[in-house]
Amino acid sequence: FVLDDAGALKDTRIDGTGSPALVAGIHRTLALIRSRTFTARGASTRLSVRAVVSPDVAHDGLHGDVFAVGAGFQGREGTAFFALAIGRRIDVHVSERK
């Protein structure tokens, strides 16, 4: 992420060997968050994002019958998950790269 002095997202770069579907999903997500204000220790922040797609073995209706979501943040790392009614759970781990 490259930010301006006001915290607006000016530019992004995606590195790595993600599949075309993953890269397209990242671009769609960035389109949704682009209008938000960000904070960072510097104008350029490198993030490491790891996601795991797995069967949703905990889908018990307590998380919502259609969609479940949760997140947490501690220090320089954040985690989130969402689960879909189709039986898939996506766990995401984001950390700042130095």
Distance bins in CASP14 RR format, pairs under 12 A and 6 or more apart:
PFRMAT RR
TARGET T0000
AUTHOR 0000-0000-0000
RMODE 2
METHOD distances of the structure
MODEL  1
1 7 0 0 0 0 1 0 0 0 0 0 0
1 8 0 0 0 0 0 1 0 0 0 0 0
1 9 1 0 1 0 0 0 0 0 0 0 0
1 10 0 0 0 0 1 0 0 0 0 0 0
1 11 1 0 0 1 0 0 0 0 0 0 0
1 12 1 0 1 0 0 0 0 0 0 0 0
1 13 0 0 0 0 1 0 0 0 0 0 0
1 14 0 0 0 0 0 1 0 0 0 0 0
1 26 0 0 0 0 0 1 0 0 0 0 0
1 30 0 0 0 0 1 0 0 0 0 0 0
1 33 0 0 0 0 1 0 0 0 0 0 0
1 34 0 0 0 0 0 1 0 0 0 0 0
1 36 0 0 0 0 0 1 0 0 0 0 0
1 38 1 0 0 1 0 0 0 0 0 0 0
1 39 0 0 0 0 0 1 0 0 0 0 0
1 40 1 0 0 1 0 0 0 0 0 0 0
1 41 0 0 0 0 0 1 0 0 0 0 0
1 42 0 0 0 0 1 0 0 0 0 0 0
1 43 0 0 0 0 1 0 0 0 0 0 0
1 44 1 0 0 1 0 0 0 0 0 0 0
1 45 1 0 1 0 0 0 0 0 0 0 0
1 46 0 0 0 0 1 0 0 0 0 0 0
1 47 1 0 0 1 0 0 0 0 0 0 0
1 49 0 0 0 0 0 1 0 0 0 0 0
1 94 0 0 0 0 0 1 0 0 0 0 0
1 96 0 0 0 0 0 1 0 0 0 0 0
1 97 0 0 0 0 0 1 0 0 0 0 0
2 8 0 0 0 0 1 0 0 0 0 0 0
2 9 1 0 0 1 0 0 0 0 0 0 0
2 10 1 0 1 0 0 0 0 0 0 0 0
2 11 1 0 1 0 0 0 0 0 0 0 0
2 12 1 0 0 1 0 0 0 0 0 0 0
2 13 0 0 0 0 1 0 0 0 0 0 0
2 34 0 0 0 0 0 1 0 0 0 0 0
2 38 0 0 0 0 0 1 0 0 0 0 0
2 40 0 0 0 0 1 0 0 0 0 0 0
2 42 0 0 0 0 1 0 0 0 0 0 0
2 43 1 0 0 1 0 0 0 0 0 0 0
2 44 1 0 1 0 0 0 0 0 0 0 0
2 45 0 0 0 0 1 0 0 0 0 0 0
2 46 0 0 0 0 0 1 0 0 0 0 0
2 47 0 0 0 0 0 1 0 0 0 0 0
3 9 1 0 0 1 0 0 0 0 0 0 0
3 10 1 0 0 1 0 0 0 0 0 0 0
3 11 0 0 0 0 1 0 0 0 0 0 0
3 12 0 0 0 0 0 1 0 0 0 0 0
3 34 0 0 0 0 0 1 0 0 0 0 0
3 36 0 0 0 0 0 1 0 0 0 0 0
3 37 0 0 0 0 1 0 0 0 0 0 0
3 38 1 0 1 0 0 0 0 0 0 0 0
3 39 0 0 0 0 1 0 0 0 0 0 0
3 40 1 0 1 0 0 0 0 0 0 0 0
3 41 0 0 0 0 0 1 0 0 0 0 0
3 42 1 0 0 1 0 0 0 0 0 0 0
3 43 1 0 1 0 0 0 0 0 0 0 0
3 44 1 0 0 1 0 0 0 0 0 0 0
3 45 1 0 0 1 0 0 0 0 0 0 0
4 10 1 0 1 0 0 0 0 0 0 0 0
4 11 0 0 0 0 1 0 0 0 0 0 0
4 37 0 0 0 0 0 1 0 0 0 0 0
4 38 0 0 0 0 1 0 0 0 0 0 0
4 40 0 0 0 0 0 1 0 0 0 0 0
4 42 0 0 0 0 0 1 0 0 0 0 0
4 43 1 0 0 1 0 0 0 0 0 0 0
4 44 0 0 0 0 0 1 0 0 0 0 0
5 37 0 0 0 0 0 1 0 0 0 0 0
5 38 0 0 0 0 0 1 0 0 0 0 0
5 39 0 0 0 0 0 1 0 0 0 0 0
5 40 0 0 0 0 0 1 0 0 0 0 0
5 42 0 0 0 0 0 1 0 0 0 0 0
5 43 1 0 0 1 0 0 0 0 0 0 0
6 36 0 0 0 0 0 1 0 0 0 0 0
6 37 1 0 0 1 0 0 0 0 0 0 0
6 38 0 0 0 0 1 0 0 0 0 0 0
6 39 0 0 0 0 0 1 0 0 0 0 0
6 43 0 0 0 0 0 1 0 0 0 0 0
7 34 0 0 0 0 0 1 0 0 0 0 0
7 35 0 0 0 0 0 1 0 0 0 0 0
7 36 0 0 0 0 1 0 0 0 0 0 0
7 37 1 0 1 0 0 0 0 0 0 0 0
7 38 1 0 1 0 0 0 0 0 0 0 0
7 39 1 0 0 1 0 0 0 0 0 0 0
7 40 1 0 0 1 0 0 0 0 0 0 0
7 42 0 0 0 0 0 1 0 0 0 0 0
7 43 0 0 0 0 1 0 0 0 0 0 0
7 45 0 0 0 0 0 1 0 0 0 0 0
8 33 0 0 0 0 0 1 0 0 0 0 0
8 34 0 0 0 0 1 0 0 0 0 0 0
8 35 0 0 0 0 1 0 0 0 0 0 0
8 36 0 0 0 0 1 0 0 0 0 0 0
8 37 1 0 0 1 0 0 0 0 0 0 0
8 38 1 0 0 1 0 0 0 0 0 0 0
8 39 0 0 0 0 0 1 0 0 0 0 0
8 40 0 0 0 0 0 1 0 0 0 0 0
8 43 0 0 0 0 0 1 0 0 0 0 0
9 29 0 0 0 0 0 1 0 0 0 0 0
9 30 1 0 0 1 0 0 0 0 0 0 0
9 31 0 0 0 0 0 1 0 0 0 0 0
9 32 0 0 0 0 0 1 0 0 0 0 0
9 33 1 0 0 1 0 0 0 0 0 0 0
9 34 1 0 1 0 0 0 0 0 0 0 0
9 35 0 0 0 0 1 0 0 0 0 0 0
9 36 1 0 0 1 0 0 0 0 0 0 0
9 37 0 0 0 0 1 0 0 0 0 0 0
9 38 1 0 0 1 0 0 0 0 0 0 0
9 39 0 0 0 0 0 1 0 0 0 0 0
9 40 0 0 0 0 0 1 0 0 0 0 0
9 43 0 0 0 0 0 1 0 0 0 0 0
9 44 0 0 0 0 0 1 0 0 0 0 0
9 45 0 0 0 0 0 1 0 0 0 0 0
10 34 0 0 0 0 1 0 0 0 0 0 0
10 38 0 0 0 0 0 1 0 0 0 0 0
10 40 0 0 0 0 0 1 0 0 0 0 0
10 43 0 0 0 0 1 0 0 0 0 0 0
10 44 0 0 0 0 1 0 0 0 0 0 0
10 45 0 0 0 0 0 1 0 0 0 0 0
11 30 0 0 0 0 0 1 0 0 0 0 0
11 34 0 0 0 0 0 1 0 0 0 0 0
11 43 0 0 0 0 0 1 0 0 0 0 0
11 44 0 0 0 0 1 0 0 0 0 0 0
11 45 0 0 0 0 0 1 0 0 0 0 0
12 23 0 0 0 0 0 1 0 0 0 0 0
12 26 0 0 0 0 1 0 0 0 0 0 0
12 27 0 0 0 0 1 0 0 0 0 0 0
12 29 0 0 0 0 0 1 0 0 0 0 0
12 30 1 0 1 0 0 0 0 0 0 0 0
12 31 0 0 0 0 0 1 0 0 0 0 0
12 33 0 0 0 0 1 0 0 0 0 0 0
12 34 0 0 0 0 1 0 0 0 0 0 0
12 38 0 0 0 0 0 1 0 0 0 0 0
12 44 0 0 0 0 0 1 0 0 0 0 0
12 45 0 0 0 0 0 1 0 0 0 0 0
12 46 0 0 0 0 0 1 0 0 0 0 0
12 47 0 0 0 0 1 0 0 0 0 0 0
12 49 0 0 0 0 0 1 0 0 0 0 0
13 23 0 0 0 0 0 1 0 0 0 0 0
13 26 0 0 0 0 0 1 0 0 0 0 0
13 27 0 0 0 0 0 1 0 0 0 0 0
13 30 0 0 0 0 0 1 0 0 0 0 0
13 44 0 0 0 0 1 0 0 0 0 0 0
13 45 0 0 0 0 0 1 0 0 0 0 0
13 46 0 0 0 0 1 0 0 0 0 0 0
13 47 0 0 0 0 0 1 0 0 0 0 0
14 20 0 0 0 0 0 1 0 0 0 0 0
14 22 0 0 0 0 1 0 0 0 0 0 0
14 23 1 0 1 0 0 0 0 0 0 0 0
14 24 0 0 0 0 0 1 0 0 0 0 0
14 25 0 0 0 0 0 1 0 0 0 0 0
14 26 1 0 1 0 0 0 0 0 0 0 0
14 27 1 0 0 1 0 0 0 0 0 0 0
14 29 0 0 0 0 0 1 0 0 0 0 0
14 30 0 0 0 0 1 0 0 0 0 0 0
14 46 0 0 0 0 0 1 0 0 0 0 0
14 47 0 0 0 0 0 1 0 0 0 0 0
14 48 0 0 0 0 0 1 0 0 0 0 0
14 49 0 0 0 0 1 0 0 0 0 0 0
15 23 0 0 0 0 0 1 0 0 0 0 0
15 26 0 0 0 0 0 1 0 0 0 0 0
15 46 0 0 0 0 1 0 0 0 0 0 0
15 47 0 0 0 0 0 1 0 0 0 0 0
15 48 0 0 0 0 1 0 0 0 0 0 0
15 49 0 0 0 0 0 1 0 0 0 0 0
15 97 0 0 0 0 0 1 0 0 0 0 0
16 22 0 0 0 0 1 0 0 0 0 0 0
16 23 0 0 0 0 1 0 0 0 0 0 0
16 26 0 0 0 0 0 1 0 0 0 0 0
16 48 0 0 0 0 0 1 0 0 0 0 0
16 49 0 0 0 0 0 1 0 0 0 0 0
16 50 0 0 0 0 0 1 0 0 0 0 0
17 23 0 0 0 0 1 0 0 0 0 0 0
18 24 0 0 0 0 0 1 0 0 0 0 0
18 25 0 0 0 0 0 1 0 0 0 0 0
18 26 0 0 0 0 1 0 0 0 0 0 0
18 27 0 0 0 0 0 1 0 0 0 0 0
18 49 0 0 0 0 0 1 0 0 0 0 0
18 50 0 0 0 0 0 1 0 0 0 0 0
18 51 0 0 0 0 0 1 0 0 0 0 0
19 25 0 0 0 0 1 0 0 0 0 0 0
19 26 0 0 0 0 0 1 0 0 0 0 0
19 51 0 0 0 0 0 1 0 0 0 0 0
19 53 0 0 0 0 0 1 0 0 0 0 0
20 26 0 0 0 0 0 1 0 0 0 0 0
20 27 0 0 0 0 0 1 0 0 0 0 0
21 27 0 0 0 0 0 1 0 0 0 0 0
21 28 0 0 0 0 0 1 0 0 0 0 0
21 53 0 0 0 0 0 1 0 0 0 0 0
22 28 0 0 0 0 0 1 0 0 0 0 0
22 29 0 0 0 0 0 1 0 0 0 0 0
22 49 0 0 0 0 1 0 0 0 0 0 0
22 50 0 0 0 0 0 1 0 0 0 0 0
22 51 0 0 0 0 1 0 0 0 0 0 0
22 53 0 0 0 0 0 1 0 0 0 0 0
22 90 0 0 0 0 0 1 0 0 0 0 0
22 92 0 0 0 0 0 1 0 0 0 0 0
23 29 0 0 0 0 0 1 0 0 0 0 0
23 30 0 0 0 0 0 1 0 0 0 0 0
23 49 0 0 0 0 0 1 0 0 0 0 0
24 30 0 0 0 0 0 1 0 0 0 0 0
24 31 0 0 0 0 0 1 0 0 0 0 0
25 31 0 0 0 0 1 0 0 0 0 0 0
25 32 0 0 0 0 0 1 0 0 0 0 0
25 49 0 0 0 0 0 1 0 0 0 0 0
25 51 0 0 0 0 0 1 0 0 0 0 0
25 90 0 0 0 0 0 1 0 0 0 0 0
26 32 0 0 0 0 0 1 0 0 0 0 0
26 33 0 0 0 0 0 1 0 0 0 0 0
26 47 0 0 0 0 0 1 0 0 0 0 0
26 49 1 0 0 1 0 0 0 0 0 0 0
26 51 0 0 0 0 1 0 0 0 0 0 0
26 92 0 0 0 0 0 1 0 0 0 0 0
26 94 0 0 0 0 0 1 0 0 0 0 0
27 33 0 0 0 0 0 1 0 0 0 0 0
27 34 0 0 0 0 0 1 0 0 0 0 0
28 34 0 0 0 0 0 1 0 0 0 0 0
29 36 0 0 0 0 0 1 0 0 0 0 0
29 49 0 0 0 0 1 0 0 0 0 0 0
29 51 0 0 0 0 0 1 0 0 0 0 0
29 80 0 0 0 0 0 1 0 0 0 0 0
29 82 0 0 0 0 0 1 0 0 0 0 0
29 90 0 0 0 0 0 1 0 0 0 0 0
29 92 0 0 0 0 0 1 0 0 0 0 0
29 94 0 0 0 0 0 1 0 0 0 0 0
30 36 0 0 0 0 0 1 0 0 0 0 0
30 38 0 0 0 0 0 1 0 0 0 0 0
30 47 0 0 0 0 0 1 0 0 0 0 0
30 49 0 0 0 0 0 1 0 0 0 0 0
38 44 0 0 0 0 0 1 0 0 0 0 0
38 45 0 0 0 0 1 0 0 0 0 0 0
38 47 0 0 0 0 0 1 0 0 0 0 0
39 45 0 0 0 0 1 0 0 0 0 0 0
39 96 0 0 0 0 0 1 0 0 0 0 0
40 46 0 0 0 0 0 1 0 0 0 0 0
40 47 0 0 0 0 1 0 0 0 0 0 0
40 76 0 0 0 0 0 1 0 0 0 0 0
40 96 0 0 0 0 1 0 0 0 0 0 0
41 75 0 0 0 0 0 1 0 0 0 0 0
41 76 0 0 0 0 1 0 0 0 0 0 0
41 96 1 0 0 1 0 0 0 0 0 0 0
41 97 0 0 0 0 0 1 0 0 0 0 0
41 98 0 0 0 0 0 1 0 0 0 0 0
42 96 0 0 0 0 0 1 0 0 0 0 0
42 98 0 0 0 0 0 1 0 0 0 0 0
44 96 0 0 0 0 0 1 0 0 0 0 0
44 97 0 0 0 0 0 1 0 0 0 0 0
44 98 0 0 0 0 0 1 0 0 0 0 0
45 76 0 0 0 0 0 1 0 0 0 0 0
45 94 0 0 0 0 0 1 0 0 0 0 0
45 95 0 0 0 0 0 1 0 0 0 0 0
45 96 1 0 0 1 0 0 0 0 0 0 0
45 97 0 0 0 0 1 0 0 0 0 0 0
45 98 0 0 0 0 0 1 0 0 0 0 0
46 76 0 0 0 0 0 1 0 0 0 0 0
46 94 0 0 0 0 0 1 0 0 0 0 0
46 95 0 0 0 0 1 0 0 0 0 0 0
46 96 1 0 0 1 0 0 0 0 0 0 0
46 97 1 1 0 0 0 0 0 0 0 0 0
46 98 1 0 0 1 0 0 0 0 0 0 0
47 76 0 0 0 0 1 0 0 0 0 0 0
47 77 0 0 0 0 0 1 0 0 0 0 0
47 78 0 0 0 0 0 1 0 0 0 0 0
47 92 0 0 0 0 0 1 0 0 0 0 0
47 93 0 0 0 0 0 1 0 0 0 0 0
47 94 1 0 1 0 0 0 0 0 0 0 0
47 95 1 0 0 1 0 0 0 0 0 0 0
47 96 1 0 0 1 0 0 0 0 0 0 0
47 97 1 0 0 1 0 0 0 0 0 0 0
47 98 0 0 0 0 0 1 0 0 0 0 0
48 76 0 0 0 0 0 1 0 0 0 0 0
48 77 0 0 0 0 1 0 0 0 0 0 0
48 78 0 0 0 0 0 1 0 0 0 0 0
48 92 0 0 0 0 0 1 0 0 0 0 0
48 93 0 0 0 0 1 0 0 0 0 0 0
48 94 1 0 0 1 0 0 0 0 0 0 0
48 95 1 0 1 0 0 0 0 0 0 0 0
48 96 1 0 0 1 0 0 0 0 0 0 0
48 97 1 0 1 0 0 0 0 0 0 0 0
48 98 0 0 0 0 0 1 0 0 0 0 0
49 77 0 0 0 0 0 1 0 0 0 0 0
49 78 0 0 0 0 0 1 0 0 0 0 0
49 79 0 0 0 0 0 1 0 0 0 0 0
49 80 0 0 0 0 0 1 0 0 0 0 0
49 90 0 0 0 0 0 1 0 0 0 0 0
49 91 0 0 0 0 0 1 0 0 0 0 0
49 92 1 0 0 1 0 0 0 0 0 0 0
49 93 1 0 0 1 0 0 0 0 0 0 0
49 94 1 0 1 0 0 0 0 0 0 0 0
49 95 0 0 0 0 1 0 0 0 0 0 0
49 96 0 0 0 0 0 1 0 0 0 0 0
49 97 0 0 0 0 1 0 0 0 0 0 0
50 77 0 0 0 0 0 1 0 0 0 0 0
50 78 0 0 0 0 0 1 0 0 0 0 0
50 79 0 0 0 0 1 0 0 0 0 0 0
50 80 0 0 0 0 0 1 0 0 0 0 0
50 90 0 0 0 0 0 1 0 0 0 0 0
50 91 0 0 0 0 1 0 0 0 0 0 0
50 92 1 0 0 1 0 0 0 0 0 0 0
50 93 1 0 1 0 0 0 0 0 0 0 0
50 94 1 0 0 1 0 0 0 0 0 0 0
50 95 0 0 0 0 1 0 0 0 0 0 0
50 97 0 0 0 0 0 1 0 0 0 0 0
51 79 0 0 0 0 0 1 0 0 0 0 0
51 80 0 0 0 0 1 0 0 0 0 0 0
51 81 0 0 0 0 1 0 0 0 0 0 0
51 82 0 0 0 0 0 1 0 0 0 0 0
51 88 0 0 0 0 0 1 0 0 0 0 0
51 89 0 0 0 0 0 1 0 0 0 0 0
51 90 1 0 1 0 0 0 0 0 0 0 0
51 91 1 0 0 1 0 0 0 0 0 0 0
51 92 1 0 1 0 0 0 0 0 0 0 0
51 93 1 0 0 1 0 0 0 0 0 0 0
51 94 0 0 0 0 1 0 0 0 0 0 0
52 79 0 0 0 0 0 1 0 0 0 0 0
52 80 0 0 0 0 0 1 0 0 0 0 0
52 81 0 0 0 0 1 0 0 0 0 0 0
52 82 0 0 0 0 0 1 0 0 0 0 0
52 88 0 0 0 0 0 1 0 0 0 0 0
52 89 0 0 0 0 1 0 0 0 0 0 0
52 90 1 0 0 1 0 0 0 0 0 0 0
52 91 1 0 1 0 0 0 0 0 0 0 0
52 92 0 0 0 0 1 0 0 0 0 0 0
52 93 0 0 0 0 1 0 0 0 0 0 0
53 81 0 0 0 0 0 1 0 0 0 0 0
53 82 0 0 0 0 0 1 0 0 0 0 0
53 83 0 0 0 0 0 1 0 0 0 0 0
53 84 0 0 0 0 0 1 0 0 0 0 0
53 86 0 0 0 0 0 1 0 0 0 0 0
53 87 0 0 0 0 0 1 0 0 0 0 0
53 88 1 0 0 1 0 0 0 0 0 0 0
53 89 1 0 0 1 0 0 0 0 0 0 0
53 90 1 0 1 0 0 0 0 0 0 0 0
53 91 0 0 0 0 1 0 0 0 0 0 0
53 92 0 0 0 0 0 1 0 0 0 0 0
54 81 0 0 0 0 1 0 0 0 0 0 0
54 83 0 0 0 0 1 0 0 0 0 0 0
54 84 0 0 0 0 0 1 0 0 0 0 0
54 87 0 0 0 0 1 0 0 0 0 0 0
54 88 1 0 0 1 0 0 0 0 0 0 0
54 89 1 0 1 0 0 0 0 0 0 0 0
54 90 0 0 0 0 1 0 0 0 0 0 0
54 91 1 0 0 1 0 0 0 0 0 0 0
55 83 0 0 0 0 1 0 0 0 0 0 0
55 84 0 0 0 0 0 1 0 0 0 0 0
55 86 0 0 0 0 0 1 0 0 0 0 0
55 87 1 0 0 1 0 0 0 0 0 0 0
55 88 1 0 0 1 0 0 0 0 0 0 0
55 89 1 0 0 1 0 0 0 0 0 0 0
55 90 0 0 0 0 0 1 0 0 0 0 0
55 91 0 0 0 0 0 1 0 0 0 0 0
56 62 0 0 0 0 0 1 0 0 0 0 0
56 63 0 0 0 0 1 0 0 0 0 0 0
56 64 0 0 0 0 0 1 0 0 0 0 0
56 67 0 0 0 0 0 1 0 0 0 0 0
56 68 0 0 0 0 1 0 0 0 0 0 0
56 81 0 0 0 0 1 0 0 0 0 0 0
56 82 0 0 0 0 1 0 0 0 0 0 0
56 83 1 0 1 0 0 0 0 0 0 0 0
56 84 1 0 0 1 0 0 0 0 0 0 0
56 85 0 0 0 0 1 0 0 0 0 0 0
56 86 0 0 0 0 1 0 0 0 0 0 0
56 87 1 0 1 0 0 0 0 0 0 0 0
56 88 1 0 1 0 0 0 0 0 0 0 0
56 89 1 1 0 0 0 0 0 0 0 0 0
56 90 0 0 0 0 1 0 0 0 0 0 0
56 91 0 0 0 0 0 1 0 0 0 0 0
57 63 0 0 0 0 0 1 0 0 0 0 0
57 83 0 0 0 0 1 0 0 0 0 0 0
57 87 0 0 0 0 1 0 0 0 0 0 0
57 88 0 0 0 0 0 1 0 0 0 0 0
57 89 1 0 0 1 0 0 0 0 0 0 0
58 64 0 0 0 0 0 1 0 0 0 0 0
58 68 0 0 0 0 1 0 0 0 0 0 0
58 81 0 0 0 0 1 0 0 0 0 0 0
58 83 1 0 0 1 0 0 0 0 0 0 0
58 87 0 0 0 0 0 1 0 0 0 0 0
58 88 0 0 0 0 0 1 0 0 0 0 0
58 89 1 0 0 1 0 0 0 0 0 0 0
58 91 0 0 0 0 0 1 0 0 0 0 0
59 65 0 0 0 0 1 0 0 0 0 0 0
59 66 0 0 0 0 0 1 0 0 0 0 0
59 67 0 0 0 0 0 1 0 0 0 0 0
59 68 1 0 0 1 0 0 0 0 0 0 0
59 81 0 0 0 0 0 1 0 0 0 0 0
59 82 0 0 0 0 0 1 0 0 0 0 0
59 83 1 0 1 0 0 0 0 0 0 0 0
59 84 0 0 0 0 1 0 0 0 0 0 0
59 85 1 0 0 1 0 0 0 0 0 0 0
59 86 0 0 0 0 1 0 0 0 0 0 0
59 87 1 0 1 0 0 0 0 0 0 0 0
59 88 0 0 0 0 1 0 0 0 0 0 0
59 89 1 0 0 1 0 0 0 0 0 0 0
60 68 0 0 0 0 1 0 0 0 0 0 0
60 83 0 0 0 0 0 1 0 0 0 0 0
60 87 0 0 0 0 0 1 0 0 0 0 0
61 67 0 0 0 0 0 1 0 0 0 0 0
61 68 0 0 0 0 1 0 0 0 0 0 0
61 83 0 0 0 0 1 0 0 0 0 0 0
61 85 0 0 0 0 1 0 0 0 0 0 0
61 87 0 0 0 0 0 1 0 0 0 0 0
62 68 0 0 0 0 1 0 0 0 0 0 0
62 83 0 0 0 0 0 1 0 0 0 0 0
63 69 0 0 0 0 1 0 0 0 0 0 0
63 70 0 0 0 0 1 0 0 0 0 0 0
63 81 0 0 0 0 1 0 0 0 0 0 0
63 82 0 0 0 0 1 0 0 0 0 0 0
63 83 1 0 1 0 0 0 0 0 0 0 0
63 84 0 0 0 0 0 1 0 0 0 0 0
63 85 0 0 0 0 0 1 0 0 0 0 0
63 87 0 0 0 0 0 1 0 0 0 0 0
63 89 0 0 0 0 1 0 0 0 0 0 0
64 70 0 0 0 0 0 1 0 0 0 0 0
64 82 0 0 0 0 0 1 0 0 0 0 0
64 83 0 0 0 0 1 0 0 0 0 0 0
64 84 0 0 0 0 0 1 0 0 0 0 0
64 85 0 0 0 0 1 0 0 0 0 0 0
65 83 0 0 0 0 0 1 0 0 0 0 0
65 84 0 0 0 0 0 1 0 0 0 0 0
65 85 1 0 0 1 0 0 0 0 0 0 0
65 86 0 0 0 0 0 1 0 0 0 0 0
65 87 0 0 0 0 0 1 0 0 0 0 0
66 82 0 0 0 0 0 1 0 0 0 0 0
66 83 0 0 0 0 1 0 0 0 0 0 0
66 84 1 0 0 1 0 0 0 0 0 0 0
66 85 1 0 1 0 0 0 0 0 0 0 0
66 86 0 0 0 0 1 0 0 0 0 0 0
66 87 0 0 0 0 0 1 0 0 0 0 0
67 81 0 0 0 0 0 1 0 0 0 0 0
67 82 1 0 0 1 0 0 0 0 0 0 0
67 83 1 0 0 1 0 0 0 0 0 0 0
67 84 1 0 0 1 0 0 0 0 0 0 0
67 85 1 0 0 1 0 0 0 0 0 0 0
67 86 0 0 0 0 0 1 0 0 0 0 0
67 87 0 0 0 0 0 1 0 0 0 0 0
67 88 0 0 0 0 0 1 0 0 0 0 0
67 89 0 0 0 0 0 1 0 0 0 0 0
67 90 0 0 0 0 0 1 0 0 0 0 0
68 80 0 0 0 0 0 1 0 0 0 0 0
68 81 1 0 0 1 0 0 0 0 0 0 0
68 82 1 0 0 1 0 0 0 0 0 0 0
68 83 1 0 1 0 0 0 0 0 0 0 0
68 84 0 0 0 0 1 0 0 0 0 0 0
68 85 0 0 0 0 1 0 0 0 0 0 0
68 87 0 0 0 0 0 1 0 0 0 0 0
68 88 0 0 0 0 0 1 0 0 0 0 0
68 89 0 0 0 0 1 0 0 0 0 0 0
68 90 0 0 0 0 0 1 0 0 0 0 0
68 91 0 0 0 0 0 1 0 0 0 0 0
69 79 0 0 0 0 0 1 0 0 0 0 0
69 80 1 0 0 1 0 0 0 0 0 0 0
69 81 1 0 0 1 0 0 0 0 0 0 0
69 82 1 0 1 0 0 0 0 0 0 0 0
69 83 1 0 0 1 0 0 0 0 0 0 0
69 84 0 0 0 0 0 1 0 0 0 0 0
69 89 0 0 0 0 0 1 0 0 0 0 0
69 90 0 0 0 0 1 0 0 0 0 0 0
69 91 0 0 0 0 0 1 0 0 0 0 0
69 92 0 0 0 0 0 1 0 0 0 0 0
70 78 0 0 0 0 0 1 0 0 0 0 0
70 79 0 0 0 0 1 0 0 0 0 0 0
70 80 1 0 1 0 0 0 0 0 0 0 0
70 81 1 0 1 0 0 0 0 0 0 0 0
70 82 1 0 0 1 0 0 0 0 0 0 0
70 83 0 0 0 0 1 0 0 0 0 0 0
70 89 0 0 0 0 0 1 0 0 0 0 0
70 90 0 0 0 0 0 1 0 0 0 0 0
70 91 0 0 0 0 1 0 0 0 0 0 0
70 92 0 0 0 0 0 1 0 0 0 0 0
71 77 0 0 0 0 0 1 0 0 0 0 0
71 78 1 0 0 1 0 0 0 0 0 0 0
71 79 1 0 0 1 0 0 0 0 0 0 0
71 80 1 1 0 0 0 0 0 0 0 0 0
71 81 1 0 0 1 0 0 0 0 0 0 0
71 82 0 0 0 0 1 0 0 0 0 0 0
71 91 0 0 0 0 0 1 0 0 0 0 0
71 92 0 0 0 0 1 0 0 0 0 0 0
71 93 0 0 0 0 0 1 0 0 0 0 0
71 94 0 0 0 0 1 0 0 0 0 0 0
72 78 1 0 1 0 0 0 0 0 0 0 0
72 79 1 0 1 0 0 0 0 0 0 0 0
72 80 1 0 0 1 0 0 0 0 0 0 0
72 81 0 0 0 0 1 0 0 0 0 0 0
72 91 0 0 0 0 0 1 0 0 0 0 0
72 92 0 0 0 0 0 1 0 0 0 0 0
72 93 0 0 0 0 0 1 0 0 0 0 0
72 94 0 0 0 0 0 1 0 0 0 0 0
73 79 1 0 0 1 0 0 0 0 0 0 0
73 80 0 0 0 0 1 0 0 0 0 0 0
73 92 0 0 0 0 0 1 0 0 0 0 0
73 93 0 0 0 0 0 1 0 0 0 0 0
73 94 0 0 0 0 1 0 0 0 0 0 0
73 95 0 0 0 0 0 1 0 0 0 0 0
73 96 0 0 0 0 0 1 0 0 0 0 0
74 93 0 0 0 0 0 1 0 0 0 0 0
74 94 0 0 0 0 0 1 0 0 0 0 0
74 95 0 0 0 0 0 1 0 0 0 0 0
75 94 0 0 0 0 0 1 0 0 0 0 0
75 95 0 0 0 0 1 0 0 0 0 0 0
75 96 0 0 0 0 1 0 0 0 0 0 0
76 93 0 0 0 0 0 1 0 0 0 0 0
76 94 0 0 0 0 1 0 0 0 0 0 0
76 95 1 0 0 1 0 0 0 0 0 0 0
76 96 1 0 1 0 0 0 0 0 0 0 0
76 97 0 0 0 0 1 0 0 0 0 0 0
76 98 0 0 0 0 1 0 0 0 0 0 0
77 92 0 0 0 0 0 1 0 0 0 0 0
77 93 1 0 0 1 0 0 0 0 0 0 0
77 94 1 0 0 1 0 0 0 0 0 0 0
77 95 1 0 1 0 0 0 0 0 0 0 0
77 96 1 0 0 1 0 0 0 0 0 0 0
77 97 0 0 0 0 0 1 0 0 0 0 0
78 91 0 0 0 0 0 1 0 0 0 0 0
78 92 0 0 0 0 1 0 0 0 0 0 0
78 93 1 0 0 1 0 0 0 0 0 0 0
78 94 1 0 1 0 0 0 0 0 0 0 0
78 95 1 0 0 1 0 0 0 0 0 0 0
78 96 0 0 0 0 1 0 0 0 0 0 0
79 90 0 0 0 0 0 1 0 0 0 0 0
79 91 1 0 0 1 0 0 0 0 0 0 0
79 92 1 0 0 1 0 0 0 0 0 0 0
79 93 1 0 1 0 0 0 0 0 0 0 0
79 94 1 0 0 1 0 0 0 0 0 0 0
79 95 0 0 0 0 1 0 0 0 0 0 0
80 89 0 0 0 0 0 1 0 0 0 0 0
80 90 0 0 0 0 1 0 0 0 0 0 0
80 91 1 0 0 1 0 0 0 0 0 0 0
80 92 1 0 1 0 0 0 0 0 0 0 0
80 93 0 0 0 0 1 0 0 0 0 0 0
80 94 1 0 0 1 0 0 0 0 0 0 0
81 88 0 0 0 0 0 1 0 0 0 0 0
81 89 1 0 0 1 0 0 0 0 0 0 0
81 90 1 0 0 1 0 0 0 0 0 0 0
81 91 1 0 1 0 0 0 0 0 0 0 0
81 92 1 0 0 1 0 0 0 0 0 0 0
81 93 0 0 0 0 1 0 0 0 0 0 0
82 88 0 0 0 0 1 0 0 0 0 0 0
82 89 1 0 0 1 0 0 0 0 0 0 0
82 90 1 0 1 0 0 0 0 0 0 0 0
82 91 0 0 0 0 1 0 0 0 0 0 0
82 92 0 0 0 0 1 0 0 0 0 0 0
83 89 1 0 1 0 0 0 0 0 0 0 0
83 90 1 0 0 1 0 0 0 0 0 0 0
83 91 0 0 0 0 1 0 0 0 0 0 0
84 90 0 0 0 0 1 0 0 0 0 0 0
END
